[in-house]
Amino acid sequence: MSNALAVAATTATLVNLLVQATPNVTALPPDKAHDEGVEDQLNVFLYSLGLAAGWRNADPIGTPPGETGPAPLPLVLHYLVTAYSGTEVKAHALLGAAMRVLHDHPVLGSDEIHDATN
């Protein structure tokens, strides 16, 4: 069960994971993200938040069928990952490194979330 900080914790965890690709990772709007003094940089921007229709009417987690409990709020978060570098080829390589990191972590574990939020 999560709380009101779940969206912020997800963003912080993604930023923390992407540091494996480059030490310069931000979570700003795309028009404010690029730092001219930084050679390689990644930006993670939450651009859309919606409800997962398939999970909307699911039984609450941990509740036996037929019993009531707090209704789940199944969110779907859409992020835009942008890479900045001196050349387009280096930016694409950086984006590839970011995709590798995200592919290696298809599910954000509790340890990763804990590390990012402390």
C-alpha positions in Angstrom: 0.0 0.0 0.0 1.4 3.4 -0.9 0.5 6.9 0.2 0.3 10.4 -1.4 4.0 10.5 -2.0 4.0 7.5 -4.3 4.3 9.5 -7.5 7.2 11.6 -6.2 8.9 8.4 -4.9 8.6 6.9 -8.4 10.2 9.9 -10.0 12.9 10.0 -7.4 13.6 6.3 -7.9 13.8 6.7 -11.7 16.3 9.6 -11.3 18.3 7.5 -8.8 18.5 4.5 -11.2 19.4 6.6 -14.2 22.5 7.9 -12.4 24.0 4.6 -13.6 23.9 6.0 -17.1 25.3 9.5 -16.3 25.7 11.4 -13.0 23.7 14.4 -14.3 20.0 13.5 -14.1 17.2 15.9 -13.6 13.4 15.8 -13.4 12.4 19.1 -14.8 10.1 20.3 -17.6 11.9 19.7 -20.9 12.2 23.5 -21.6 14.0 24.0 -18.3 16.0 20.8 -18.2 19.1 21.4 -20.3 22.1 22.9 -18.4 24.4 24.5 -21.0 27.5 23.9 -18.8 26.9 20.1 -18.6 28.2 17.8 -21.4 26.0 14.7 -20.8 22.6 14.9 -19.1 19.4 13.0 -18.8 16.0 14.4 -17.9 13.0 12.5 -16.7 9.7 14.3 -17.1 6.3 13.0 -15.9 4.1 14.2 -18.7 0.9 12.2 -18.1 -0.8 10.5 -15.2 -3.9 8.4 -15.7 -5.9 5.5 -14.3 -5.4 1.9 -15.2 -8.8 0.9 -16.4 -8.1 -2.9 -16.1 -7.2 -2.5 -12.4 -9.9 0.1 -11.5 -12.5 -2.4 -10.2 -10.1 -5.0 -8.8 -10.5 -6.3 -5.3 -8.3 -4.5 -2.8 -4.9 -6.1 -2.4 -4.8 -8.5 0.6 -8.6 -8.6 1.1 -10.4 -11.9 0.7 -12.9 -12.0 -2.2 -16.3 -10.6 -1.1 -14.9 -8.5 1.7 -14.6 -4.7 1.6 -11.5 -2.6 2.0 -10.0 0.6 0.7 -10.4 1.0 -3.0 -7.2 0.8 -5.0 -6.1 3.8 -7.0 -4.2 2.2 -9.9 -2.2 4.9 -11.6 -0.3 4.8 -14.9 2.6 7.2 -15.1 4.1 8.2 -18.5 7.6 9.7 -18.4 9.6 11.4 -21.2 13.3 10.6 -21.0 15.4 13.2 -22.8 19.2 13.0 -23.4 21.4 16.0 -23.9 25.0 15.9 -25.1 27.6 17.7 -27.3 26.6 15.8 -30.4 23.4 13.9 -31.4 25.3 10.6 -31.6 26.5 11.0 -28.1 23.0 11.9 -26.9 21.6 8.9 -28.6 24.2 6.7 -26.9 23.3 8.2 -23.6 19.6 7.6 -24.3 20.5 4.0 -25.1 22.3 3.6 -21.8 19.3 5.0 -20.0 17.0 2.5 -21.8 19.3 -0.3 -20.8 19.1 0.8 -17.1 15.3 0.9 -17.3 15.1 -2.4 -19.1 17.2 -4.0 -16.3 14.7 -2.7 -13.7 11.2 -3.5 -15.1 9.8 -3.4 -11.6 10.9 -0.8 -9.0 11.9 -2.8 -5.9 11.3 -1.6 -2.3 15.0 -1.3 -1.7 15.4 0.9 -4.8 12.5 3.1 -3.6 13.8 3.3 -0.1 17.3 4.3 -1.3 15.9 7.0 -3.6 13.6 8.5 -0.9 16.1 8.7 1.9 
